[in-house]
Amino acid sequence: MTQAIREINSQLQTLFAALENITAEDERCDDLVSQLQETIVKRQFLLQNLTDADGGADKAFLEAQLMLSQRFMTQARALKDHRQQILHASSKSKRQLNVYRTIDANR
């Protein structure tokens, strides 16, 4: 089971790297976010099964997984914040453009 968790951790790292390297407008972005979500759910399930089956499992392994979980959360928050900033800037630009169109239409 620990090998499966390691493989999922690797998949998560690959997905985060891919999301950081593509633009928010890229069509693949939605697919990558869905894959990220599914992979996180799988990881949670495996970690829960590991702790239930082994009554705590290997303490060092679980501590390493906790640290990795915290790193993944930090990456996810940074990615989310960046995407929200992009969306905010885009909506602000659209509002400004609409103001200029309204002014031009009133001439």
C-alpha atoms as an extended CHARMM CRD file, in Angstrom:
* protein
*
       107  EXT
         1         1  MET       CA              0.0000000000        0.0000000000        0.0000000000  PROA      1               0.0000000000
         2         2  THR       CA              2.8930000000        2.3680000000        0.7040000000  PROA      2               0.0000000000
         3         3  GLN       CA              4.1120000000        1.8840000000       -2.8630000000  PROA      3               0.0000000000
         4         4  ALA       CA              0.6880000000        2.9130000000       -4.1890000000  PROA      4               0.0000000000
         5         5  ILE       CA              0.8240000000        6.0490000000       -2.0280000000  PROA      5               0.0000000000
         6         6  ARG       CA              4.3000000000        6.8560000000       -3.3560000000  PROA      6               0.0000000000
         7         7  GLU       CA              3.0330000000        6.4940000000       -6.9310000000  PROA      7               0.0000000000
         8         8  ILE       CA              0.0900000000        8.7880000000       -6.2050000000  PROA      8               0.0000000000
         9         9  ASN       CA              2.4430000000       11.3220000000       -4.6120000000  PROA      9               0.0000000000
        10        10  SER       CA              4.4800000000       11.2810000000       -7.8050000000  PROA      10              0.0000000000
        11        11  GLN       CA              1.3290000000       11.7790000000       -9.8830000000  PROA      11              0.0000000000
        12        12  LEU       CA              0.3330000000       14.7310000000       -7.7050000000  PROA      12              0.0000000000
        13        13  GLN       CA              3.7370000000       16.3490000000       -8.1310000000  PROA      13              0.0000000000
        14        14  THR       CA              3.4790000000       15.9000000000      -11.8970000000  PROA      14              0.0000000000
        15        15  LEU       CA             -0.0270000000       17.3940000000      -11.9610000000  PROA      15              0.0000000000
        16        16  PHE       CA              1.0030000000       20.4170000000       -9.8850000000  PROA      16              0.0000000000
        17        17  ALA       CA              3.9950000000       21.0070000000      -12.1510000000  PROA      17              0.0000000000
        18        18  ALA       CA              1.7930000000       20.7670000000      -15.2460000000  PROA      18              0.0000000000
        19        19  LEU       CA             -0.7560000000       23.2010000000      -13.8000000000  PROA      19              0.0000000000
        20        20  GLU       CA              1.9630000000       25.6830000000      -12.9130000000  PROA      20              0.0000000000
        21        21  ASN       CA              3.3060000000       25.5910000000      -16.4660000000  PROA      21              0.0000000000
        22        22  ILE       CA              0.1150000000       26.1760000000      -18.4590000000  PROA      22              0.0000000000
        23        23  THR       CA             -2.0660000000       29.2230000000      -18.7390000000  PROA      23              0.0000000000
        24        24  ALA       CA             -5.4900000000       29.4300000000      -17.1380000000  PROA      24              0.0000000000
        25        25  GLU       CA             -7.0450000000       29.7880000000      -20.5890000000  PROA      25              0.0000000000
        26        26  ASP       CA             -5.6020000000       26.4850000000      -21.8090000000  PROA      26              0.0000000000
        27        27  GLU       CA             -8.3280000000       23.8720000000      -22.3330000000  PROA      27              0.0000000000
        28        28  ARG       CA             -6.1810000000       21.2130000000      -20.6580000000  PROA      28              0.0000000000
        29        29  CYS       CA             -6.3210000000       23.1680000000      -17.4010000000  PROA      29              0.0000000000
        30        30  ASP       CA             -9.8160000000       21.9340000000      -16.5090000000  PROA      30              0.0000000000
        31        31  ASP       CA             -8.8220000000       18.3240000000      -17.1870000000  PROA      31              0.0000000000
        32        32  LEU       CA             -5.6920000000       18.6640000000      -15.0680000000  PROA      32              0.0000000000
        33        33  VAL       CA             -7.6670000000       20.1490000000      -12.1770000000  PROA      33              0.0000000000
        34        34  SER       CA            -10.1510000000       17.2540000000      -12.3780000000  PROA      34              0.0000000000
        35        35  GLN       CA             -7.2920000000       14.7490000000      -12.4060000000  PROA      35              0.0000000000
        36        36  LEU       CA             -5.7120000000       16.5310000000       -9.4510000000  PROA      36              0.0000000000
        37        37  GLN       CA             -8.9540000000       16.3290000000       -7.4960000000  PROA      37              0.0000000000
        38        38  GLU       CA             -9.4110000000       12.6220000000       -8.2580000000  PROA      38              0.0000000000
        39        39  THR       CA             -5.8150000000       11.8410000000       -7.3390000000  PROA      39              0.0000000000
        40        40  ILE       CA             -6.1080000000       13.6730000000       -4.0240000000  PROA      40              0.0000000000
        41        41  VAL       CA             -9.2430000000       11.6730000000       -3.1770000000  PROA      41              0.0000000000
        42        42  LYS       CA             -7.4020000000        8.4190000000       -4.0110000000  PROA      42              0.0000000000
        43        43  ARG       CA             -4.4940000000        9.4650000000       -1.8020000000  PROA      43              0.0000000000
        44        44  GLN       CA             -6.8050000000       10.2750000000        1.1020000000  PROA      44              0.0000000000
        45        45  PHE       CA             -8.5150000000        6.9030000000        0.7000000000  PROA      45              0.0000000000
        46        46  LEU       CA             -5.2090000000        5.0040000000        0.6630000000  PROA      46              0.0000000000
        47        47  LEU       CA             -3.8580000000        6.8740000000        3.6760000000  PROA      47              0.0000000000
        48        48  GLN       CA             -7.0640000000        6.2070000000        5.5960000000  PROA      48              0.0000000000
        49        49  ASN       CA             -6.9280000000        2.5020000000        4.7150000000  PROA      49              0.0000000000
        50        50  LEU       CA             -3.2830000000        2.3510000000        5.7450000000  PROA      50              0.0000000000
        51        51  THR       CA             -3.9430000000        3.8220000000        9.1700000000  PROA      51              0.0000000000
        52        52  ASP       CA             -7.0450000000        1.6590000000        9.6850000000  PROA      52              0.0000000000
        53        53  ALA       CA             -5.3810000000       -1.5900000000        8.5810000000  PROA      53              0.0000000000
        54        54  ASP       CA             -2.1030000000       -1.2190000000       10.4380000000  PROA      54              0.0000000000
        55        55  GLY       CA             -3.3880000000        0.5890000000       13.4920000000  PROA      55              0.0000000000
        56        56  GLY       CA             -1.1300000000        3.5270000000       12.8230000000  PROA      56              0.0000000000
        57        57  ALA       CA              1.3250000000        1.9760000000       10.3720000000  PROA      57              0.0000000000
        58        58  ASP       CA              4.9040000000        3.1620000000       10.2160000000  PROA      58              0.0000000000
        59        59  LYS       CA              5.1330000000        6.3940000000       12.1910000000  PROA      59              0.0000000000
        60        60  ALA       CA              7.9930000000        7.8190000000       10.1090000000  PROA      60              0.0000000000
        61        61  PHE       CA              6.1430000000        7.1000000000        6.8610000000  PROA      61              0.0000000000
        62        62  LEU       CA              2.9590000000        8.7510000000        8.1400000000  PROA      62              0.0000000000
        63        63  GLU       CA              4.8830000000       11.7990000000        9.3650000000  PROA      63              0.0000000000
        64        64  ALA       CA              6.5060000000       12.1080000000        5.9390000000  PROA      64              0.0000000000
        65        65  GLN       CA              3.0580000000       11.8890000000        4.3450000000  PROA      65              0.0000000000
        66        66  LEU       CA              1.7660000000       14.6090000000        6.6630000000  PROA      66              0.0000000000
        67        67  MET       CA              4.6130000000       16.9100000000        5.6370000000  PROA      67              0.0000000000
        68        68  LEU       CA              3.9490000000       16.0970000000        1.9900000000  PROA      68              0.0000000000
        69        69  SER       CA              0.2310000000       16.7970000000        2.4690000000  PROA      69              0.0000000000
        70        70  GLN       CA              1.0700000000       20.2010000000        3.8940000000  PROA      70              0.0000000000
        71        71  ARG       CA              3.3400000000       20.9120000000        0.9240000000  PROA      71              0.0000000000
        72        72  PHE       CA              0.5790000000       19.8790000000       -1.4880000000  PROA      72              0.0000000000
        73        73  MET       CA             -1.8630000000       22.1910000000        0.3240000000  PROA      73              0.0000000000
        74        74  THR       CA              0.5860000000       25.0810000000        0.0220000000  PROA      74              0.0000000000
        75        75  GLN       CA              1.0130000000       24.4180000000       -3.6990000000  PROA      75              0.0000000000
        76        76  ALA       CA             -2.7410000000       24.1890000000       -4.2220000000  PROA      76              0.0000000000
        77        77  ARG       CA             -3.3770000000       27.4490000000       -2.3770000000  PROA      77              0.0000000000
        78        78  ALA       CA             -0.6670000000       29.2720000000       -4.3310000000  PROA      78              0.0000000000
        79        79  LEU       CA             -2.0850000000       27.9580000000       -7.5980000000  PROA      79              0.0000000000
        80        80  LYS       CA             -5.6310000000       28.9370000000       -6.6040000000  PROA      80              0.0000000000
        81        81  ASP       CA             -4.5550000000       32.4220000000       -5.5240000000  PROA      81              0.0000000000
        82        82  HSD       CA             -2.6830000000       32.9710000000       -8.7780000000  PROA      82              0.0000000000
        83        83  ARG       CA             -5.6730000000       31.8720000000      -10.8700000000  PROA      83              0.0000000000
        84        84  GLN       CA             -8.0080000000       34.1120000000       -8.8630000000  PROA      84              0.0000000000
        85        85  GLN       CA             -5.7160000000       37.0900000000       -9.4710000000  PROA      85              0.0000000000
        86        86  ILE       CA             -5.8000000000       36.3680000000      -13.1980000000  PROA      86              0.0000000000
        87        87  LEU       CA             -9.6060000000       36.1540000000      -13.1690000000  PROA      87              0.0000000000
        88        88  HSD       CA             -9.8760000000       39.3860000000      -11.1850000000  PROA      88              0.0000000000
        89        89  ALA       CA             -7.5640000000       41.2190000000      -13.5930000000  PROA      89              0.0000000000
        90        90  SER       CA             -9.5160000000       39.8700000000      -16.5520000000  PROA      90              0.0000000000
        91        91  SER       CA            -12.8780000000       40.9800000000      -15.1620000000  PROA      91              0.0000000000
        92        92  LYS       CA            -11.4480000000       44.4150000000      -14.3260000000  PROA      92              0.0000000000
        93        93  SER       CA            -10.2090000000       44.7880000000      -17.9080000000  PROA      93              0.0000000000
        94        94  LYS       CA            -13.6160000000       43.7730000000      -19.2600000000  PROA      94              0.0000000000
        95        95  ARG       CA            -15.3480000000       46.3540000000      -17.0620000000  PROA      95              0.0000000000
        96        96  GLN       CA            -12.9870000000       49.0720000000      -18.2800000000  PROA      96              0.0000000000
        97        97  LEU       CA            -13.5840000000       48.0520000000      -21.8780000000  PROA      97              0.0000000000
        98        98  ASN       CA            -17.3560000000       48.1990000000      -21.3400000000  PROA      98              0.0000000000
        99        99  VAL       CA            -17.0340000000       51.7020000000      -19.8690000000  PROA      99              0.0000000000
       100       100  TYR       CA            -15.1070000000       52.8630000000      -22.9270000000  PROA      100             0.0000000000
       101       101  ARG       CA            -17.6830000000       51.2590000000      -25.2360000000  PROA      101             0.0000000000
       102       102  THR       CA            -20.4970000000       53.0180000000      -23.3780000000  PROA      102             0.0000000000
       103       103  ILE       CA            -18.7000000000       56.3550000000      -23.6160000000  PROA      103             0.0000000000
       104       104  ASP       CA            -18.0590000000       55.8180000000      -27.3200000000  PROA      104             0.0000000000
       105       105  ALA       CA            -21.6950000000       54.8170000000      -27.9320000000  PROA      105             0.0000000000
       106       106  ASN       CA            -22.9440000000       57.9970000000      -26.2500000000  PROA      106             0.0000000000
       107       107  ARG       CA            -20.9640000000       60.2840000000      -28.5690000000  PROA      107             0.0000000000
